[in-house]
Amino acid sequence: MQGEESLRILVEPEGDSFPLMEISTCETEASEQWDYVLVAQRHTQRDPRQARQQQFLEELRRKGFHIKVIRDQKQVFFGIRADNSVFGLYRTLLLEPEGPAPHAELAAPTTIPVTTRIRIVNFVVMNNKTSAGETFEDLMKDGVFEARFPLHKGEGRLKKTWARWRHMFREQPVDEIRNYFGEKVALYFVWLGWYTYMLVPAALTGLLVFLSGFSLFEASQISKEICEAHDILMCPLGDHSRRYQRLSETCTFAKLTHLFDNDGTVVFAIFMALWATVFLEIWKRQRARVVLHWDLYVWDEEQEEMALQLINCPDYKLRPYQHSYLRSTVILVLTLLMICLMIGMAHVLVVYRVLASALFSSSAVPFLEEQVTTAVVVTGALVHYVTIIIMTKINRCVALKLCDFGREVRAGPIPEMPRTFSERESRFTIRFFTLQFFTHFSSLIYIAFILGRINGHPGKSTRLAGLWKLEECHASGCMMDLFVQMAIIMGLKQTLSNCVEYLVPWVTHKCRSLRASESGHLPRDPELRDWRRNYLLNPVNTFSLFDEFMEMMIQYGFTTIFVAAFPLAPLLALFSNLVEIRLDAIKMVWLQRRLVPRKAKDIGTWLQVLETIGVLAVIANGMVIAFTSEFIPRVVYKYRYSPCLKEGNSTVDCLKGYVNHSLSVFHTKDFQDPDGIEGSENVTLCRYRDYRNPPDYNFSEQFWFLLAIRLAFVILFEHVALCIKLIAAWFVPDIPQSVKNKVLEVKYQRLREKMWHGRQRLGGVGAGSRPPMPAHPTPASIFSARSTDV
């Protein structure tokens, strides 16, 4: 009995500034496990803030937490660990109530994983309150404390086998990541690894579609006609171009456009719709296997949240589910207003492109004057990228305000509040992603479906504020504009953003370390050196992992939405993800403070985001093929107007004459100022891309016929693609049969065990022999007391 008793010794820290620490003599090893540290500036020990520190720390000690104080020259560190009684209460609260009578092997004490220790300490610290009702966040705002973080311990193996650039093509040590960072981070890397693996077939198919255009680079009938059209003069595109342009001058761009605007684009768009569905369905199966392996198949987040609340406060009152239609209506209206602002940002880009056209046309640089449209497209993409960076910060603040809306008005008539952190995170995810989606894709939507369609026609152009003519599509078509826009934005996000994501933390960490080393003071205490090393790492916050998920969701959107215009998107995403995995690993292990481990058995709301993107991708790609590309006009011409129908000669290309057929005629005398156009003396006709009839220039019968075919194609394409998605989702079960069978076996063994114990209590009548335990204890433990994985 003497060896089992705990003798508590009161140790008085330096300066009598803090409550006495309790150290158990029979727990020498446990007492050294300081997994969590609070930091305060040294000067706070000489002002009234010291009393508030003492109150906060005294409240933690009263709840069963031990505190160790170490002073440095400028900081004071407070090591925190929980007493074994706290972990014992955690185990007791999360025992499965439906399980059989406890056995010796389940009742025996088990080692507490460091992730669980950190999670409990962090929860109590963040929810602890002083007698004045001040939380840790309140104290940090007032400078009472400076920082809080769990300590990096035992990360050496992850540094050697995972967080290095040379291990880019190695399999990730998922179990070790889970044991160090918790299930939430591990699931992120499992999902990212699986997404990267599944990008291989999509990238190869997109590359094949793109390269197939090279085989027709010189053989395309349309490109040949454009390159040989020396006698066809195109009408001036805008105010900046006051001269007639020969159609043959766009020969190079016509050939380049055919690389991604060909018949293979339709097949690739349908393939990507099928790929997105198969990717999600197989991910669900992969997640089920991983979660079963981690003994979290039936883990209940709400139950764990309530257990932690009871540990922190035994008088905790259950927070019921609430819903306020008034609050939801207000948030919906505010979100719609913010979306309108995002759409307004697209109009700002329109204004920029119009003004840039006028500026470049009067530029002294010959290239800009000759290639005004190309320069406007490229610079417009760069401006959009800068807008994305700025609006991302604004969107985050707005989404947080919308999530905290209920907290700010909880005393009023809208008393709805998220019950758990995951519920609040889910709401934040939906609102932030919605705003980010419109920020990233508003200009692409404008280019794909609006640009060049509301401009009127030569001689009667739609003008901005009655002054500047709206921008036209590129001379080779709007698909070139969309391709360039996607290539620049996605290229910058995958290169420049990744470089900034790595270099900023690296430089910041180096600067912090250099400033600390300038003092010339190196602590002798190894524990203080370790705490100081962790303190000098870059701080993390609640949204550190969230930001990584958001980055990948936006990339997934670029990879699937508008992929018909940019078939190389999956290939760029593949290369980016290979770098992203190691970049995130290096940041988390080498450059940042340790993330607080969180338990999870899925990726949460992000799965619904992925499914939504998949549906939007089908709609967007169908509309791009129908309204932006030349696929529908080519098909209609081939089967309605082509020479093959008249001559019946198989040697004649069925697209012969398509270019002349797709260009409308404009009489130059109908210009408002025909003499102001360079070289207009001998020109009576010019051509432009549209389907109109002179002299009134109304839409022709061909335009309305094409519009009907385009709408029919969109409906047919979306229904076929969505049916394929539904069939694929039905054909591939979400949960593997092996997982279902293991769970079924565990349920059966549990019922046999309960039946045996029940008959034993009734006197042994018909009890029989005790049923054997399953051969593999891991799946069985999902229904045992260890299902909490403490």
C-alpha positions, 0 to 999 in steps of 0.5 A, a space after each residue: 500500500 505504501 508504494 501505491 500512495 501518493 506523497 505530495 510535497 509542496 515546493 515553493 517557487 522562486 520569488 513566492 509569486 505563484 501558488 505552491 506546486 504539487 509534485 507526486 513522489 511516486 510519479 517522478 516520470 509523470 511529473 516531468 511530462 510538461 506537455 503544455 506551456 503558458 508564456 508571460 512577459 517578465 515585466 508583468 510580474 511587477 504590475 497589477 497583472 500579476 494578481 490576475 495571473 495568480 488567480 488564473 493559475 490558482 483556478 487551474 491548480 484547484 482543478 487538478 493541474 500541476 504548474 511549474 514556473 521557469 523564469 528567463 531574462 524576458 519571459 516567464 514560462 508556466 509548464 502545465 500538466 494534469 493530475 492522473 485523477 483528471 485522466 481517470 475521470 476522462 476514462 470514466 466519463 467515456 466508458 461505453 454504457 452498453 458494453 459488457 461487464 468490465 474485465 481486468 484487461 480493460 480496467 487496468 490502467 493504460 498509458 495516456 497518449 500525449 495527444 490526449 493529455 494535450 487535448 485535455 489541458 488545452 480545453 481546460 486552459 481555454 475554458 478556465 475562468 477566474 473569479 472575475 469571469 476572465 478567460 485566457 483569451 481575455 487575459 491575452 488581450 490585456 497582456 497578462 499572458 503572451 502565448 500558449 502552446 503544446 511542446 514539440 516532443 519526440 518529433 525526431 522520427 517525423 523529421 527524419 522520415 517525413 518532413 524533408 524534401 527528399 522524401 517527396 515520393 515516399 509514403 506518409 507515416 500516417 499512424 505516426 502523424 496521428 500519434 503526434 498531431 492527432 486525428 484531425 491533422 492525420 486525416 488531412 494528410 491522408 486525404 491530401 495523399 489520396 487526392 494526389 494519388 487520384 490526380 495521376 489518371 486525371 493529369 495523364 488524361 488531360 495531358 493526352 487531350 492537350 497533346 492530341 491538339 498538337 497532332 492536329 496543329 497543322 492539319 486543322 481545317 479551321 486553322 488552315 482557313 484562318 492562316 490562308 485568309 489574307 483577303 478577309 479583313 476583320 472589323 476593329 475590335 475596339 476604340 484602341 484598334 482603329 485599323 482593319 486586321 487581316 484574319 490571317 494575322 491571328 493564325 498563331 493564336 488559332 492554332 494554339 486555341 485548337 490545342 484545348 478547344 477540340 473534340 476531345 474536350 467534351 470527352 475530357 469534361 465527362 471523364 472529369 465528372 466521372 473522376 470527381 465522383 469516383 474520387 469521392 466514393 473511394 475516399 469514403 471507403 479509404 476513410 472508413 478503413 483508416 477510422 476503423 484502424 484508429 478505433 474511432 468508428 463509433 466515436 462521438 464528438 458530442 460525448 467527448 465535448 460534454 466529458 471535457 466540459 464536465 472535467 472543466 466544470 462539474 456544474 456544467 449545464 447541457 446546452 440544447 440544440 437551438 435554431 432561430 429563423 430570424 438569425 438565419 434570415 439575417 445571416 442569409 441576407 448579409 451573405 447575399 450582400 457580400 456575394 453581390 460585393 464579390 460580383 461587383 469586384 468582377 465589374 471592377 475588373 471589367 472597368 480595369 480591362 476597359 481602361 487598360 485597353 484605352 491606355 495600352 492603345 496609346 502606349 509608346 511600347 510597340 508590342 502593347 500597341 499591337 497586342 492590346 487584347 493579349 496585354 489586357 488579358 494577362 494584366 487582368 489576370 494579375 490584377 485578379 490574383 492581387 484581388 484574391 489575396 486582398 479579398 481573402 483577408 476581408 472574407 475571413 473577417 466577414 465569415 468570422 463576424 457572421 459566425 459570431 453573430 449569435 454570440 453578439 446578440 445572445 441576450 437579444 431575440 436571436 439566441 442561437 449559438 454553436 454547441 461545439 467547436 466543430 459546429 462553429 467550424 462547420 458554419 465558418 467553413 460554409 460561409 468562408 468558402 462561399 465568399 472565396 468561391 465567388 472571389 476566385 471564380 467571378 472573373 472566370 464566370 464573366 470571361 466564359 459567359 459574358 465577355 463579348 456577348 453584350 458588346 453590340 456590333 460594329 457601328 453600334 457598340 455598348 459603352 461604359 458610362 457612354 465613353 469606353 467601348 466594352 472589351 471584346 474577346 480575343 481575335 481567336 475566340 473567348 476560349 483563349 481568354 479563359 485559358 490564359 486567365 486560368 493558366 495565370 491564376 492557377 500558375 501563380 497560386 501553385 508557385 508564388 503562393 507556395 513559395 510565400 507559404 514556405 519562405 514567410 514562416 522560414 524567414 520569420 523563424 530565423 528572425 525570431 531566433 536571431 533576435 533571441 540570440 543577440 542577447 547572448 544569454 543561453 539558458 543552462 537548464 535543458 528544460 528552459 532551453 526546450 521551452 524557449 526553442 518552442 516559444 521561438 517557433 512561429 505561432 499557430 492558431 485555430 485556423 492553421 489547418 483550416 487554411 490548408 484545407 481551404 487552399 486545397 478546396 480552391 485548387 480542387 475547384 480549379 481542377 474540376 470547374 472550367 477544366 474544359 478550358 484548361 485540361 492541364 489543370 490536373 497536371 499542375 495540381 499534381 505537381 503542386 500537391 507533391 510539393 504541398 505535402 512536404 511543405 506542410 510537413 516541414 512547416 508543422 514539424 520544423 517551423 511552427 509551434 505544435 498544433 493542438 491535437 484534435 480527434 476526428 473521424 472524417 473531414 467534416 463539412 469539407 466532404 459536402 464542399 467537395 460534392 458541391 464542387 463536383 456538381 458545379 463542375 458538371 454545370 460549368 463545363 457543360 456551359 463552357 462547351 456549349 457557349 464559350 467553345 466553338 464545339 457546337 457551331 462546328 458540329 451544327 455546321 458539319 451536319 447542316 451546312 457543310 459541303 459533305 452534305 452537298 457533294 457527298 465526297 468523302 475526301 472533302 473536309 466537312 469543316 471546309 468553309 466554316 470560318 467564312 460561315 461563322 463570320 458576319 458581314 458589316 458595311 464600313 459605311 455604317 461606321 459612325 466615323 468611317 474615315 477615322 479608321 486607318 486604310 478605310 479608303 478601299 474597304 467596303 466590307 469587314 467581318 466580325 464574329 457573330 451571327 447577324 444580318 445586314 443592313 439592320 444587323 439583327 440576329 440571324 436565323 442561324 443564331 437562334 438555331 445555334 442558341 437552341 442547340 446550345 441549350 439542348 446540349 447543356 441539358 443533355 450534357 448535365 443529365 448524362 454527366 449527373 447520371 454517370 455520377 449517380 451510377 458511379 456513386 451507387 456502384 462503389 459502396 461508401 463503406 468496404 464490405 471488410 469494414 462492415 464485416 468487422 463491425 458486424 463481428 464485433 457486435 456479435 461478440 459483444 452480444 454473446 458476451 452480454 448474454 454470457 454475463 446475464 446468464 451468469 448473474 441468473 445463477 449459471 443456468 444455461 450459461 455454457 462456456 464463455 464465448 471466445 474473444 475476437 482474434 483481432 482486438 483492434 476492431 473489437 476495441 471500437 465498442 470497448 472502454 478504449 473506444 475513446 483512445 485515451 
